[in-house]
């Protein structure tokens, strides 16, 4: 099985866990990607439909859901609106 196919076969929790264990700071973006995909699927939307709702392209949604390039805040706000969600960002002191 190709590496990409293996990665796609893993669930969101497994992908997030691997990134955290590897010390990848991208775990934050992986979590966002998983939440967007979960909500989009729960609403029965395709990537193309979500893209149309928030004024972007299907490839941009696919890239975000793969955990590719980190999304911009304005993009996340449009996606959250399209998914009928609130975007919540919290800063907490490190322990």
Buried (B, 14 or more C-beta within 10 A) or exposed (E): EEEEEEBEEEEBEEBBBBBBEEEBEBBEBBBBBBBBBEBBEEBEBEBEBBBBBBEBEBEBBBBBBBBBEBBEEEBBBBBBEBBEBEEEEEEEEEE
